Amino acid sequence: MAVNNKTYNNVVNFLARLGQYHEQISTVSVGDIYDVAIDKNLKMPLLHINPINVTTGDSELVYNFQIFIMDLVSNDMALQTREQYDLSKLINNNNNQQEVWNQTLGIATDFIGMLRHSSRQSLEGVNDINFPLYFTQDQFTLDPFQERFDDLASGWVFQIGVKVMNDFDTCNIPVTNQGAGY
């Protein structure tokens, strides 16, 4: 059976579609994290896909990415949950930082779950969950972050490897045989 090799575009578009399917994610972006321009018109929460590298195996490629899930921190006290409001002895409870970390961590674990267990692994028309075209099987470390853009953005970042089959077919490589030593 011939392997349907997946390209970088296939994998990035797949990850972006997972973000599109999640009802809490408002915006998906791809590229270097320093290229993200957070302004008043950008809808949050944001899923950002930052490519790191690609590693090869005998019959696979692993596309490695940093995934950022972020939202804006607000100083509006009305956005605090009742539980946060009741914790009056907290030193810095003048914003919703804790709630942003809580919400974005939930989204991040949803994203990992969709890659591990969801029928969304087979977006190419194969409806067999045991035949994932894109999958991951790693354990993950999710790190909280805060970054100052125009406003304070906060959330979680983690690295993920998306494993795809690759047959490294040499039959259709665009090379000439002249001087190649074949």
Summary of the structure (lengths in Angstrom):
residues: 182
radius of gyration: 20.4
end to end distance: 27.2
largest distance: 77.7
contacts: 474
relative contact order: 0.21
helix: 27%
strand: 27%
